[in-house]
């Protein structure tokens, strides 16, 4: 890698290659954790596949590399990253987990090795290229989710070409830099002692700064490269969150061209910026967090809703979020300037990777605490704690940054490159906002009056098929074939790292042209439930039931069809359908008329919960098939997915659709609409 010290010698690959590698790393990390979680989802327990997380320890391999890290090793690690990413999305869940994990591990070797090489050759300018690459990469990821309703378009099988094109460019740039390094090997002289093996294996500065780099990665992974995730924290407008996020990056890019602003980025200013960002991040979550009471009498507990001023921390957080790029630049500059040994940088990034792993586990524990012995209960209602800890990991290393590092010189690139960068930022912003706004346009009411309408309740298993493969497209196809008017979905809580940060509710609603209400916010650790409707959804609210295990909730909403209003309830009870939870649902629903109560109740006919429910409401299946067997001979005696109706509502038809798209059947009921 030849030195670059002038604009005339600038190579665009110095920015594009880091952008591709950062894109692939965040995608590989996302798919790896999702695949590991999928095995736990299938067995509702800690799977043996959890052992794959040892791949996070890959940076420690650098401690075994001796005095120098060979250039061909850097090339090999980079190629593993760029090839693993397009390959893994073509594979089944287990193979996808292994390949994405290996690709992620390769990046965690490549980056510290690259920083070590840069430090030996005094290339501190690489920190600017890497930071700019992160900006371009994050904007790309935001764009890919914006154009595909909260799912990453570039990881969809129908668009594999995007990944392969990026992989091709990445491979070419890696080989180009390798050849340049070989040519420059006889011209460049390493600094005295640069490859010394006599240095201690541990450096506080290198370890702390490496931890800060991993803190940046964590927060981008957790949500700041996926605005749909942040929107679901708060039930805020997706387009509004997207607008603020893109505005903040555009403003940051413009301000960084101003000498006045760059000269203002003194240590105290950056520390205050970081503290304000982390504080607003934690306050954003706390404003939407509910501390669920332990007393049974406190339930059903309705979501208190949000005061307009409660969104202020969200706005501040998004506007301040570019501080992540400032921190990344400072930490990378500090590592390069410090000239660590391979053992020191391997140890530093190894500790940083362990920190990442612990934070990932903590994030997942906020949802699955009921399945984690001993330590699990601590994480109940602690979503805010995970982000506070990640924020500390981001900020505290600033104490180790030398004041000399606070020199924010312009990007050493010719004017046409800067014009292209600004054009890219503008194009991503315009296309992303247009895509999100187009999807948020009110789909309207498809019919003012109908003789009948169809409701569907469907547990989508977080987008996974009965065989444990990602299958949201297959589930969408099944729903389309059934052509329902109102849909109750369960296990939709995918706007978390355990679900690949994908917004399946938005994906289904946009592709079906339906109104949607997500239900419980994702910061609460509940089962995901959602209501979709061809007709406008009114008076939508979420309430919570007493839960000793996983927190459960129910949606209450109103839909008007013709001149008649229907009160819709969607729920997903805990394991074995606790009686106290169903009693809370019935206490609310029994006060209404024209009730349609549907969901995954986790109780079958013959249970006390079922008996209590059918004393108030009619089982739609029994209304249509009094003998319990339909005209095709289907007798779902162990059924736990139900639709219950108020007296006076009639089920013209009812069918359980057993399809491998999910491990639950889809229950479709046609209701008379007089």
C-alpha positions in Angstrom: 0.0 0.0 0.0 2.0 3.0 -1.3 1.9 6.2 0.7 -0.5 8.9 -0.5 0.4 12.4 0.5 -1.1 14.6 -2.2 -4.4 15.2 -3.9 -2.8 14.4 -7.2 -1.9 10.9 -6.0 -5.4 10.3 -4.5 -7.1 7.0 -5.5 -10.9 6.8 -5.1 -10.4 3.2 -4.0 -9.0 4.5 -0.7 -12.6 5.5 0.2 -14.6 3.0 -1.8 -12.8 -0.1 -0.5 -13.4 0.8 3.2 -17.0 1.6 2.4 -17.5 -1.8 0.8 -15.8 -3.6 3.7 -17.8 -1.7 6.4 -21.1 -2.4 4.5 -20.2 -6.1 4.3 -19.1 -6.3 7.9 -22.3 -4.8 9.3 -24.4 -7.1 7.0 -22.4 -10.2 8.0 -22.7 -9.3 11.6 -26.4 -8.8 11.2 -26.9 -12.1 9.4 -24.7 -14.0 11.8 -26.5 -13.0 15.0 -29.9 -13.5 13.3 -28.9 -17.0 12.2 -27.6 -17.9 15.7 -30.8 -16.6 17.2 -32.9 -18.5 14.7 -31.7 -21.8 16.2 -32.8 -20.6 19.6 -36.1 -19.6 18.1 -36.6 -23.1 16.7 -35.9 -24.8 20.0 -36.9 -22.1 22.5 -33.7 -22.7 24.3 -30.0 -22.0 24.2 -28.8 -23.9 21.1 -25.4 -25.6 20.6 -25.0 -23.3 17.7 -24.3 -20.5 20.2 -20.7 -21.9 20.3 -20.3 -20.1 16.9 -19.9 -16.9 18.8 -16.2 -17.9 19.4 -15.7 -16.3 16.0 -15.8 -13.0 17.8 -12.4 -13.9 19.3 -10.6 -13.8 15.9 -8.6 -10.6 16.6 -6.6 -12.6 19.2 -5.0 -14.5 16.2 -2.9 -11.5 15.5 -1.1 -12.1 18.8 0.3 -15.2 17.2 1.5 -13.5 14.0 5.0 -12.7 15.2 6.9 -9.5 14.3 5.1 -8.7 11.1 1.8 -9.3 9.4 2.3 -10.3 5.8 0.7 -8.3 3.0 -0.7 -11.5 1.5 -2.4 -12.1 4.9 -4.1 -8.7 4.6 -5.3 -9.6 1.1 -6.5 -13.0 2.2 -8.6 -11.6 5.1 -10.1 -8.9 2.9 -11.1 -11.5 0.2 -12.8 -13.7 2.8 -14.9 -10.7 3.8 -15.9 -9.7 0.3 -16.7 -13.2 -0.8 -18.5 -14.4 2.3 -21.1 -11.6 2.1 -22.7 -12.5 -1.3 -22.3 -16.2 -0.7 -24.0 -16.4 2.7 -27.3 -15.0 1.6 -27.7 -17.9 -0.8 -27.4 -20.5 1.9 -29.7 -22.3 4.4 -29.7 -21.1 8.0 -26.9 -23.2 9.4 -24.5 -22.7 6.5 -25.4 -19.0 6.4 -24.5 -18.7 10.1 -21.1 -20.3 9.5 -20.2 -18.4 6.4 -21.4 -15.0 7.7 -19.6 -15.7 11.0 -16.3 -16.5 9.2 -16.7 -13.3 7.1 -17.3 -11.2 10.2 -14.3 -12.8 11.9 -12.1 -12.1 8.9 -13.0 -8.4 9.1 -12.1 -8.3 12.8 -8.6 -9.5 11.7 -8.4 -7.4 8.6 -9.1 -4.0 10.2 -6.5 -4.2 13.1 -4.0 -5.7 10.7 -4.6 -2.8 8.2 -4.2 -0.3 11.1 -1.0 -1.9 12.1 0.4 -1.7 8.6 -0.7 1.9 8.4 1.0 2.7 11.7 4.3 1.2 10.6 4.2 3.4 7.5 3.0 6.6 9.2 -0.2 6.8 7.2 -2.4 8.6 9.6 -4.4 9.9 6.6 -5.9 6.4 6.4 -8.1 7.3 9.4 -9.8 9.9 7.3 -10.4 7.5 4.4 -11.8 4.9 6.8 -14.1 7.4 8.4 -15.4 8.7 5.1 -15.8 5.1 4.0 -18.0 4.4 7.0 -20.1 7.4 6.1 -20.7 6.2 2.6 -21.3 2.7 3.8 -23.9 3.6 6.4 -25.7 5.8 3.8 -25.8 2.8 1.4 -27.3 0.6 4.1 -29.9 3.2 4.9 -30.8 3.4 1.2 -31.1 -0.4 0.9 -33.7 -0.5 3.7 -35.5 2.6 2.6 -36.3 1.1 -0.9 -37.5 -2.2 0.6 -39.8 -1.3 3.5 -37.2 -1.8 6.2 -35.5 -4.9 4.8 -32.1 -4.8 3.3 -32.7 -5.0 -0.5 -29.1 -5.9 -1.2 -29.4 -9.1 0.9 -32.5 -10.4 -0.9 -32.0 -13.3 -3.2 -33.7 -11.5 -6.1 -31.1 -8.8 -5.8 -27.9 -10.8 -5.3 -26.3 -8.9 -8.2 -25.9 -5.9 -5.9 -23.7 -7.9 -3.5 -21.7 -9.6 -6.2 -21.0 -6.2 -7.9 -19.7 -4.8 -4.6 -17.7 -7.9 -4.0 -16.2 -7.6 -7.5 -15.1 -4.0 -6.9 -13.9 -4.9 -3.4 -11.8 -7.8 -4.8 -10.3 -5.6 -7.5 -9.4 -2.9 -5.1 -7.8 -5.4 -2.6 -5.6 -6.8 -5.4 -4.7 -3.3 -6.6 -3.6 -2.3 -3.1 -1.7 -5.5 -2.7 0.3 -4.9 -5.9 1.0 -1.3 -4.9 2.3 -2.5 -1.6 4.6 -5.0 -3.2 6.0 -2.3 -5.6 6.5 0.1 -2.7 8.1 -2.4 -0.4 11.6 -1.5 -1.6 11.0 2.2 -1.4 9.5 2.5 2.1 11.5 2.0 5.3 9.8 0.9 8.4 10.3 3.0 11.5 12.9 1.9 14.0 11.5 -0.7 16.2 8.2 -0.7 14.3 8.1 -4.5 14.1 9.6 -5.0 17.5 8.4 -8.1 19.4 9.8 -6.7 22.6 6.8 -4.5 23.3 4.5 -5.6 26.0 1.5 -7.6 24.8 -1.0 -5.2 26.4 -1.3 -1.4 25.8 -4.0 0.5 27.7 -4.2 3.1 25.0 -4.5 0.6 22.1 -7.0 -1.5 24.0 -9.1 1.5 24.9 -9.1 3.0 21.5 -9.9 -0.3 19.9 -12.8 -0.6 22.3 -14.0 2.8 21.1 -13.9 1.6 17.5 -16.0 -1.4 18.4 -18.4 0.9 20.2 -19.0 2.8 17.0 -19.6 -0.5 15.2 -22.1 -1.6 17.9 -24.3 1.5 17.7 -24.4 1.4 13.9 -25.3 -2.2 14.1 -27.9 -1.8 16.8 -29.9 0.8 14.9 -28.1 3.8 13.4 -27.6 2.2 10.0 -31.3 1.0 10.1 -33.6 4.0 10.8 -36.6 1.7 10.8 -35.4 0.2 14.0 -35.3 3.6 15.7 -38.7 4.4 14.4 -40.1 1.3 16.1 -38.5 2.2 19.4 -40.7 5.2 19.5 -43.6 4.6 17.1 -42.4 7.8 15.4 -42.9 8.5 11.7 -40.4 6.4 9.7 -40.1 9.2 7.1 -39.5 11.7 9.9 -36.7 9.6 11.5 -35.2 9.1 8.0 -35.4 12.8 7.3 -33.6 13.7 10.5 -30.9 11.0 10.1 -30.1 12.0 6.5 -30.2 15.7 7.3 -27.7 15.3 10.2 -25.2 13.5 7.9 -25.7 16.1 5.1 -25.2 18.9 7.6 -22.1 17.2 9.1 -20.6 16.8 5.6 -21.1 20.4 4.8 -19.8 21.7 8.2 -16.6 19.6 7.9 -15.7 21.7 4.8 -15.7 24.8 7.1 -12.3 25.6 8.8 -14.2 27.3 11.6 -16.2 24.2 12.4 -13.1 21.9 12.2 -11.2 24.2 14.4 -14.0 24.1 16.9 -13.8 20.4 17.4 -11.6 20.7 20.5 -11.6 17.9 23.2 -14.2 19.6 25.4 -16.5 20.2 22.5 -16.2 16.6 21.4 -16.7 15.3 24.9 -19.9 17.4 25.3 -21.1 16.3 21.9 -20.6 12.6 22.9 -22.2 13.0 26.3 -25.2 14.8 24.8 -25.6 12.1 22.2 -25.5 9.2 24.6 -27.8 11.0 27.1 -30.3 11.7 24.4 -30.1 8.1 23.2 -30.8 6.7 26.7 -33.6 9.3 27.3 -35.2 8.4 23.9 -35.5 4.8 25.1 -36.5 5.6 28.7 -39.3 7.9 27.3 -40.8 4.8 25.6 -39.9 2.3 28.3 -42.5 1.0 30.7 -41.4 -0.4 34.1 -44.0 -3.2 34.4 -45.4 -3.4 37.9 -45.2 -6.7 39.8 -48.7 -6.4 41.2 -51.3 -8.5 39.3 -54.0 -5.9 40.0 -52.1 -3.3 37.9 -53.2 -5.1 34.7 -54.4 -4.7 32.1 -51.9 -1.8 31.7 -52.4 0.5 28.8 -49.5 2.2 27.1 -49.6 5.8 28.4 -48.8 7.3 25.0 -46.3 10.0 24.2 -46.4 13.7 24.9 -45.1 15.7 21.9 -42.2 16.9 24.0 -41.2 13.3 24.7 -39.9 13.2 21.1 -37.4 15.9 21.8 -34.6 13.4 22.9 -35.2 11.5 19.6 -34.7 14.6 17.6 -31.5 15.6 19.5 -30.1 12.0 19.3 -30.6 11.9 15.5 -29.1 15.4 14.9 -26.1 14.5 17.1 -25.5 11.0 15.7 -22.7 12.0 13.3 -20.5 12.2 16.4 -20.0 8.4 15.7 -17.9 9.4 12.7 -15.9 11.9 14.7 -15.1 9.3 17.3 -14.2 6.7 14.7 -11.7 9.1 13.1 -10.2 10.0 16.5 -9.8 6.4 17.6 -8.4 5.2 14.3 -5.9 8.1 14.3 -4.9 7.4 17.8 -4.2 3.7 17.1 -2.1 4.5 14.0 -0.2 7.3 15.8 0.5 5.0 18.7 2.4 2.4 16.5 1.2 -0.6 18.5 2.8 -4.0 18.1 0.7 -6.8 16.5 0.3 -8.4 19.9 -1.0 -5.1 21.3 -3.5 -4.4 18.5 -4.6 -8.1 18.5 -5.3 -7.9 22.2 -7.0 -4.5 21.9 -9.4 -5.5 19.2 -9.9 -8.9 20.9 -11.1 -7.0 24.0 -13.2 -4.8 21.8 -14.8 -7.8 20.1 -15.6 -9.4 23.5 -17.3 -6.1 24.5 -19.3 -6.3 21.2 -20.3 -9.9 22.0 -21.4 -9.1 25.5 -23.5 -6.2 24.3 -25.1 -8.3 21.6 -26.0 -11.0 24.2 -27.3 -8.3 26.5 -29.5 -6.9 23.7 -30.9 -10.3 22.9 -31.5 -11.0 26.7 -33.8 -8.0 26.9 -36.3 -10.1 24.9 -35.5 -13.7 25.8 -34.7 -13.2 29.5 -37.3 -15.8 30.5 -35.1 -18.5 28.8 -31.8 -17.5 30.3 -31.1 -19.1 33.7 -30.0 -16.9 36.6 -28.9 -13.8 34.8 -31.9 -13.5 32.4 -34.3 -11.7 34.8 -31.9 -8.9 35.3 -32.4 -7.8 31.7 -36.2 -7.5 31.9 -37.1 -3.9 31.2 -33.4 -3.1 30.7 -33.3 -2.1 27.1 -32.0 1.3 28.1 -29.2 -0.3 30.1 -27.7 -2.0 27.0 -27.5 1.3 25.1 -26.2 3.1 28.1 -23.4 0.5 28.4 -22.7 0.7 24.7 -22.6 4.5 24.9 -20.0 4.3 27.7 -17.9 2.0 25.6 -18.1 4.6 22.8 -17.3 7.7 25.0 -14.8 6.6 27.7 -11.9 6.0 25.2 -12.0 9.7 24.5 -9.9 10.1 27.7 -7.1 8.2 25.9 -7.1 10.4 22.8 -4.0 12.7 22.6 -4.9 16.4 22.1 -2.7 16.3 19.0 -5.3 14.0 17.3 -7.9 16.7 17.3 -6.7 18.0 13.9 -9.5 17.7 11.5 -7.9 18.5 8.2 -9.8 18.3 4.9 -10.0 15.1 3.1 -6.9 14.8 0.9 -8.8 14.4 -2.4 -9.3 16.5 -5.5 -12.3 18.6 -5.9 -14.1 16.3 -8.3 -14.0 13.5 -5.7 -15.5 15.8 -3.0 -18.2 16.8 -5.5 -19.0 13.1 -6.1 -19.2 12.4 -2.4 -21.6 15.3 -1.8 -23.6 14.2 -4.9 -23.8 10.7 -3.4 -25.0 12.0 -0.1 -27.7 14.1 -1.8 -28.8 11.2 -4.1 -29.1 8.7 -1.2 -31.1 11.3 0.7 -33.5 12.1 -2.1 -34.1 8.4 -3.1 -34.4 7.2 0.5 -36.9 9.9 1.4 -38.9 9.4 -1.8 -39.1 5.6 -1.2 -40.2 5.9 2.4 -42.7 8.7 1.7 -44.2 6.8 -1.2 -44.8 3.8 1.0 -46.3 5.9 3.8 -49.0 7.4 1.5 -52.4 6.5 3.0 -53.6 3.4 1.1 -57.2 4.6 1.6 -60.3 2.5 2.0 -60.8 -0.1 -0.8 -64.6 -0.4 -0.4 -67.3 1.6 1.4 -69.6 -1.4 1.8 -69.2 -5.2 1.5 -71.5 -8.1 1.9 -68.7 -9.9 3.8 -65.0 -9.5 4.7 -62.2 -11.9 5.6 -60.0 -11.8 8.6 -56.7 -13.7 9.0 -54.7 -14.5 12.1 -51.2 -15.7 11.4 -48.1 -16.4 13.6 -45.2 -15.6 11.1 -42.5 -17.0 13.4 -40.4 -13.8 12.8 -40.2 -14.5 9.1 -39.0 -18.1 9.4 -40.5 -21.2 7.8 -41.4 -24.4 9.5 -38.1 -25.7 8.4 -36.1 -22.9 10.0 -35.3 -20.9 6.8 -35.9 -17.2 6.2 -39.2 -17.1 4.3 -40.9 -13.7 4.6 -41.4 -13.7 0.8 -43.2 -17.1 1.0 -45.4 -15.8 3.9 -46.3 -12.7 1.8 -47.2 -15.0 -1.1 -49.5 -17.1 1.1 -51.2 -14.0 2.6 -51.7 -12.6 -0.9 -53.3 -15.8 -2.0 -55.8 -15.7 0.9 -56.7 -12.0 0.1 -57.8 -11.0 3.6 -59.3 -7.7 4.5 -58.0 -7.6 8.1 -54.9 -9.4 9.4 -53.6 -10.1 12.9 -50.0 -11.0 13.0 -48.0 -12.5 15.8 -44.2 -12.9 16.4 -43.5 -9.8 14.4 -40.9 -8.4 16.7 -38.1 -8.4 14.1 -36.9 -4.7 14.4 -34.2 -6.0 16.7 -30.8 -7.5 16.1 -32.3 -11.0 16.8 -34.5 -10.5 13.7 -31.9 -8.9 11.5 -33.2 -5.4 12.1 -35.9 -6.1 9.5 -39.3 -4.5 9.7 -41.6 -7.3 8.5 -44.8 -5.5 9.4 -43.8 -2.6 7.2 -42.8 -5.1 4.5 -46.2 -6.8 4.6 -48.2 -3.6 4.8 -46.4 -1.9 2.0 -46.6 -4.9 -0.3 -50.2 -5.5 0.5 -51.2 -1.9 0.3 -52.7 -1.9 3.8 -52.9 0.3 6.9 -50.8 -1.0 9.8 -50.5 -0.7 13.5 -47.4 -2.3 14.9 -48.6 -2.6 18.5 -46.0 -2.7 21.4 -42.8 -0.7 20.9 -39.7 -2.9 20.5 -38.0 -1.3 23.5 -40.4 -3.2 25.8 -39.2 -6.8 25.0 -42.7 -8.1 24.2 -44.0 -10.6 21.7 -44.5 -8.7 18.5 -48.1 -8.3 17.4 -49.5 -6.2 14.6 -52.8 -5.3 12.9 -53.1 -4.7 9.2 -56.3 -3.6 7.4 -57.6 -2.5 4.0 -59.8 -0.1 5.9 -58.5 2.7 8.1 -57.5 1.7 11.6 -58.9 4.0 14.3 -58.5 4.4 18.1 -55.6 2.0 18.1 -54.1 1.2 21.5 -51.9 -1.3 23.1 -52.3 -2.8 26.6 -50.3 -5.3 28.5 -51.1 -8.3 30.6 -49.5 -9.6 33.8 -46.6 -11.8 32.8 -44.2 -13.8 35.0 -42.3 -14.9 31.9 -42.2 -13.1 28.6 -44.1 -9.9 28.6 -47.3 -10.1 26.6 -49.6 -7.5 25.0 -52.8 -7.0 23.1 -53.9 -4.6 20.4 -57.2 -2.8 20.7 -58.5 -1.0 17.6 -61.6 -0.1 15.6 -62.2 -0.6 11.9 -65.3 0.7 10.1 -66.7 -1.3 7.2 -69.7 0.3 5.6 -71.8 1.7 8.3 -70.7 -0.8 11.0 -67.8 -0.5 13.4 -65.9 -3.5 14.5 -63.7 -3.7 17.6 -60.6 -5.6 16.7 -58.3 -7.3 19.2 -55.0 -9.1 18.4 -52.9 -10.8 21.0 -50.3 -13.5 21.6 -50.4 -15.0 25.1 -47.4 -16.6 26.9 -46.6 -20.3 26.9 -49.6 -22.4 27.8 -51.8 -19.3 27.5 -51.8 -18.2 31.1 -55.4 -17.8 32.4 -54.6 -14.4 34.1 -53.5 -13.0 30.7 -56.7 -14.2 28.9 -58.8 -12.8 31.8 -57.2 -9.4 31.2 -58.0 -9.5 27.4 -61.6 -10.6 28.1 -62.1 -7.9 30.7 -61.4 -5.3 27.9 -63.0 -7.0 25.0 -66.2 -8.0 26.8 -67.1 -4.3 27.2 -67.4 -3.8 23.5 -69.8 -4.8 20.7 -69.0 -6.3 17.3 -65.7 -7.8 18.6 -63.3 -9.8 16.6 -60.7 -11.3 18.9 -57.9 -13.2 17.2 -54.3 -14.3 17.8 -52.0 -17.0 19.0 -53.6 -17.8 22.4 -51.4 -20.8 23.2 -54.4 -22.7 24.6 -56.5 -25.4 22.9 -60.2 -26.3 23.2 -60.9 -28.1 26.4 -58.8 -25.8 28.6 -60.1 -23.5 31.3 -59.0 -20.5 29.2 -61.0 -21.7 26.2 -64.1 -22.4 28.3 -64.0 -19.0 29.9 -63.6 -17.3 26.5 -66.5 -19.2 24.8 -68.8 -18.2 27.7 -68.5 -14.6 26.3 -67.6 -15.0 22.6 -68.2 -17.5 19.8 -65.4 -19.6 18.4 -65.6 -18.8 14.6 -64.4 -22.3 13.7 -67.2 -23.9 15.7 -69.7 -21.4 14.2 -68.8 -22.7 10.8 -68.1 -26.3 11.6 -70.2 -27.3 14.7 -68.8 -30.8 14.7 -65.2 -29.5 14.7 -64.4 -31.0 11.3 -64.5 -29.1 8.1 -65.7 -30.4 4.7 -62.1 -31.5 3.9 -61.9 -33.7 7.0 -59.6 -31.3 8.8 -60.0 -31.7 12.6 -57.6 -29.2 14.3 -58.2 -30.5 17.8 -55.0 -29.1 19.2 -55.4 -25.7 17.6 -54.1 -22.7 19.5 -54.7 -20.0 16.9 -58.2 -18.7 17.2 -60.7 -16.1 16.0 -63.5 -15.4 18.5 -66.6 -13.3 17.6 -69.2 -11.4 19.5 -72.8 -12.7 19.6 -74.6 -11.6 16.4 -71.5 -11.9 14.1 -71.6 -14.9 11.8 -68.8 -16.9 10.3 -69.6 -17.7 6.7 -66.5 -19.8 6.3 -63.4 -20.8 8.3 -60.2 -22.6 7.2 -56.9 -23.6 8.8 -54.3 -23.3 6.1 -51.4 -25.6 6.9 -48.4 -24.3 4.9 -44.7 -24.7 5.5 -44.2 -20.9 5.2 -44.5 -20.9 9.1 -44.8 -23.4 11.9 -48.3 -22.1 12.6 -51.3 -22.5 10.3 -53.0 -19.5 9.0 -56.6 -19.2 10.2 -58.9 -17.5 7.7 -62.5 -16.6 8.6 -65.1 -14.9 6.4 -67.5 -12.8 8.4 -71.0 -11.7 7.3 -71.3 -7.9 7.1 -75.0 -7.1 7.1 
